Amino acid sequence: MDILEKVKELYPEFGTVKTAKMIKVRQSTIKKIVEDNNLEKNRRININDFYNIKSKEICYFLGLLWADGHVSKRNNTISIECNGDDMLEFKRVLDVFGKWSYYERKRTDSGRKTKPVTNAYIYDSLLHDFLVENDYLKKSIKSPDKILSKIPKNLISYFLLGMVDGDGCFYYKEKISNQFYLTGTIDQDWSVFITIFESINVKVKKIKTQNKNKSSFVRVTNVKDIKKNWRFYL
C-alpha cells in the first residue's frame, strides 16, 4: 500500500499528528496529501451542539470534565479517567453526543496498590478549541464563569451534577455528621458555585486544608440545606 492509500485509510480516523507517527513521515507530508486530495477527518462530535447548548448530556459532560477530566495542552485530546464501574455510568452520557474511545489499565497508588481504571478519550480539534476558550486548561484555579454563561439557566443543574459526580460527595451518618462538599485545588476559585448555592438559599462554607494534597472545598453542613441542594440536581 503506497503512502497516499495509507493516508486515505488512517487520516479520517486519526488526524494529522497520529497518522504521521503511524506511517513514520512528517506532518507536513500528511497535510499536503490531505489538501491535494480534499480529505476530511471524521468528526467524533457535532460541534454545533456545543456552540448552541441545548442538551442535558452535554451540560453534564461539561461539569464532569471540569471536575475530573483532562484537556491536553499538546494535542486535541479530551479525556476522563475513573474506575470501571463509574465509567459504565458515564458512558451512557458520553455516547449520546460523541464517538468516544475507551481503554482499561491498572493505576498504581503510591507504588503499593493497583486499581483497574477506564479512560474515555476523544480527539477533536474544534471541541478542544472550544474548551480552551472556556478556561478548561485553567480549571484548577479558575471559576467556570465562561462556560456557565453559555449554558441555559434551566440546564445549569446538569453541569453541577456532573461536577458532583466528579468531585463531590453527599455524606450522611445519623446524629453524627451530615455533609455535602465539592473539592478542588488549594487555589480553586469557588465564587460562582457559592453564588449559585446562595441563589437557592443554601449556606456554604469555604475551607482550605493545608495538607499534602493542597486541597480546598465548599461544604454544606445544614441538613435542610443539603436536602435543598440535592433537590436542585434532580
C-alpha positions as CSV (number, residue, x, y, z in Angstrom):
1,M,0.0,0.0,0.0
2,D,1.5,3.4,-1.0
3,I,1.6,6.4,1.2
4,L,-1.5,8.0,-0.4
5,E,-3.6,4.9,0.3
6,K,-2.3,4.7,3.9
7,V,-3.2,8.4,4.5
8,K,-6.7,7.9,3.0
9,E,-7.2,5.0,5.3
10,L,-5.8,6.5,8.5
11,Y,-6.3,10.2,8.3
12,P,-10.1,10.4,8.6
13,E,-9.9,8.4,11.9
14,F,-6.7,9.6,13.5
15,G,-5.9,13.0,12.0
16,T,-2.5,14.6,11.0
17,V,-0.3,14.0,14.1
18,K,-1.2,10.4,14.8
19,T,-1.2,9.4,11.1
20,A,2.3,10.9,10.6
21,K,3.6,8.9,13.6
22,M,1.9,5.7,12.4
23,I,3.4,5.7,8.9
24,K,6.6,7.5,10.1
25,V,6.5,10.6,7.8
26,R,6.5,14.3,8.5
27,Q,3.3,16.1,9.5
28,S,3.9,18.5,6.6
29,T,3.7,15.5,4.2
30,I,0.4,14.4,5.6
31,K,-1.0,17.9,5.4
32,K,0.0,18.3,1.7
33,I,-1.7,14.9,0.9
34,V,-4.8,15.9,2.7
35,E,-5.0,19.3,0.9
36,D,-4.2,17.8,-2.5
37,N,-6.9,15.1,-2.2
38,N,-9.5,17.1,-0.2
39,L,-9.5,14.5,2.6
40,E,-11.7,15.2,5.6
41,K,-11.3,14.0,9.2
42,N,-14.3,12.1,10.7
43,R,-15.8,14.4,13.3
44,R,-16.5,12.5,16.5
45,I,-18.9,15.1,17.8
46,N,-21.2,17.7,16.3
47,I,-19.5,20.9,17.4
48,N,-22.7,22.9,16.9
49,D,-24.2,21.0,19.9
50,F,-21.6,22.9,21.9
51,Y,-21.8,26.3,20.2
52,N,-25.6,26.2,20.9
53,I,-26.1,24.1,24.1
54,K,-29.5,22.5,24.5
55,S,-28.6,19.0,25.7
56,K,-28.6,18.0,29.3
57,E,-26.0,15.3,28.4
58,I,-23.6,17.9,27.1
59,C,-24.1,20.1,30.2
60,Y,-23.4,17.1,32.5
61,F,-20.3,16.2,30.5
62,L,-19.0,19.8,30.7
63,G,-19.4,19.7,34.5
64,L,-17.8,16.3,34.8
65,L,-14.9,17.3,32.6
66,W,-14.4,20.5,34.7
67,A,-14.3,18.4,37.9
68,D,-12.4,15.3,36.9
69,G,-11.3,15.4,33.2
70,H,-8.3,16.4,31.2
71,V,-7.8,18.7,28.2
72,S,-4.4,18.2,26.7
73,K,-2.1,21.2,26.1
74,R,-0.1,19.4,23.5
75,N,-2.8,17.9,21.2
76,N,-6.5,17.7,20.7
77,T,-7.2,15.0,23.2
78,I,-10.0,15.3,25.8
79,S,-10.2,12.5,28.4
80,I,-11.8,11.3,31.6
81,E,-10.4,8.6,33.7
82,C,-12.1,6.8,36.6
83,N,-12.8,3.3,38.0
84,G,-14.6,0.9,35.6
85,D,-18.0,0.9,37.5
86,D,-18.2,4.7,37.4
87,M,-17.3,4.7,33.7
88,L,-20.2,2.4,32.9
89,E,-22.5,5.2,34.1
90,F,-20.6,8.0,32.4
91,K,-20.5,6.1,29.2
92,R,-24.3,6.2,28.9
93,V,-24.0,10.0,28.8
94,L,-20.8,10.3,26.7
95,D,-22.1,8.0,23.9
96,V,-25.2,10.1,23.5
97,F,-23.3,13.0,21.8
98,G,-19.9,11.6,20.7
99,K,-17.9,8.7,19.4
100,W,-15.6,8.0,22.3
101,S,-12.8,5.5,22.6
102,Y,-12.2,3.5,25.8
103,Y,-9.3,1.6,27.2
104,E,-8.6,0.0,30.6
105,R,-5.4,0.0,32.6
106,K,-4.2,-0.5,36.2
107,R,-3.3,2.6,38.1
108,T,-0.7,2.3,40.9
109,D,-1.3,4.4,44.0
110,S,2.0,5.4,45.8
111,G,3.7,2.3,44.4
112,R,1.6,0.0,46.5
113,K,-1.8,-0.8,45.1
114,T,-3.0,-1.3,41.6
115,K,-6.6,-0.4,40.7
116,P,-8.3,-1.1,37.4
117,V,-9.5,2.2,35.8
118,T,-11.1,3.1,32.4
119,N,-10.0,6.0,30.3
120,A,-12.5,7.6,27.9
121,Y,-10.9,9.8,25.3
122,I,-11.8,11.7,22.1
123,Y,-9.7,13.6,19.6
124,D,-11.4,16.7,18.1
125,S,-9.7,20.0,17.3
126,L,-12.9,22.1,17.3
127,L,-14.1,20.7,20.7
128,H,-10.6,21.2,22.0
129,D,-10.5,24.8,20.9
130,F,-14.0,25.4,22.4
131,L,-12.9,24.0,25.8
132,V,-9.6,26.0,25.8
133,E,-11.6,29.2,25.0
134,N,-13.8,28.4,28.0
135,D,-10.9,28.0,30.5
136,Y,-10.6,24.2,30.7
137,L,-6.9,24.5,30.7
138,K,-7.1,26.7,33.8
139,K,-9.9,24.9,35.6
140,S,-7.8,24.1,38.6
141,I,-7.7,27.7,39.6
142,K,-10.5,29.4,37.6
143,S,-14.2,29.7,38.2
144,P,-16.3,28.3,35.3
145,D,-18.0,31.6,34.5
146,K,-17.4,31.4,30.8
147,I,-18.8,28.0,30.2
148,L,-21.8,28.6,32.5
149,S,-22.6,31.8,30.6
150,K,-23.2,29.5,27.6
151,I,-25.5,27.1,29.4
152,P,-29.2,27.9,29.6
153,K,-30.3,28.5,33.2
154,N,-32.7,25.6,33.2
155,L,-29.7,23.2,32.4
156,I,-27.1,24.5,34.9
157,S,-28.2,21.9,37.4
158,Y,-26.9,19.2,35.0
159,F,-23.5,20.9,34.9
160,L,-23.4,20.9,38.7
161,L,-24.5,17.3,38.8
162,G,-21.5,16.4,36.6
163,M,-19.3,18.4,39.0
164,V,-20.7,16.5,41.9
165,D,-20.2,13.1,40.3
166,G,-16.6,14.1,39.6
167,D,-15.5,15.9,42.7
168,G,-18.5,16.0,45.1
169,C,-19.8,13.9,47.9
170,F,-23.0,13.6,50.0
171,Y,-22.2,12.2,53.4
172,Y,-24.7,11.1,56.0
173,K,-24.3,9.5,59.4
174,E,-27.4,9.8,61.6
175,K,-26.9,12.1,64.6
176,I,-23.1,12.4,63.9
177,S,-22.4,14.2,60.7
178,N,-24.2,15.4,57.6
179,Q,-22.2,17.0,54.8
180,F,-22.2,17.9,51.1
181,Y,-19.0,19.2,49.6
182,L,-17.2,19.9,46.4
183,T,-13.4,19.5,46.4
184,G,-10.7,21.2,44.3
185,T,-7.2,22.5,44.4
186,I,-6.0,24.9,47.1
187,D,-6.2,27.8,44.6
188,Q,-9.7,26.9,43.2
189,D,-12.0,29.9,42.6
190,W,-15.3,28.8,44.2
191,S,-17.1,32.1,43.7
192,V,-19.6,31.1,41.0
193,F,-20.6,27.9,43.0
194,I,-21.1,29.9,46.1
195,T,-23.3,32.4,44.1
196,I,-25.4,29.5,42.7
197,F,-25.9,27.9,46.0
198,E,-26.8,31.2,47.7
199,S,-29.4,31.8,44.9
200,I,-31.3,28.8,46.2
201,N,-30.7,29.9,49.8
202,V,-28.1,27.3,50.6
203,K,-25.5,28.4,53.1
204,V,-22.0,27.3,52.2
205,K,-18.6,27.4,53.8
206,K,-15.2,27.6,52.0
207,I,-12.5,25.7,53.8
208,K,-8.8,25.4,52.8
209,T,-6.8,22.4,54.0
210,Q,-3.1,22.8,54.3
211,N,-2.3,19.1,53.8
212,K,0.0,17.3,51.4
213,N,-2.8,17.4,48.7
214,K,-3.2,21.2,48.9
215,S,-6.9,21.0,48.5
216,S,-9.9,23.2,49.2
217,F,-13.6,22.6,49.2
218,V,-17.0,24.1,49.5
219,R,-19.1,22.5,52.2
220,V,-22.7,22.4,53.3
221,T,-23.5,21.0,56.8
222,N,-27.1,22.0,57.5
223,V,-29.4,19.1,56.9
224,K,-32.2,21.3,55.4
225,D,-29.7,22.9,53.0
226,I,-28.2,19.6,52.0
227,K,-31.7,18.3,51.1
228,K,-32.4,21.5,49.3
229,N,-29.2,21.3,47.4
230,W,-29.8,17.7,46.4
231,R,-33.3,18.5,45.1
232,F,-31.7,21.2,42.9
233,Y,-29.9,18.5,40.9
234,L,-33.0,16.3,40.4
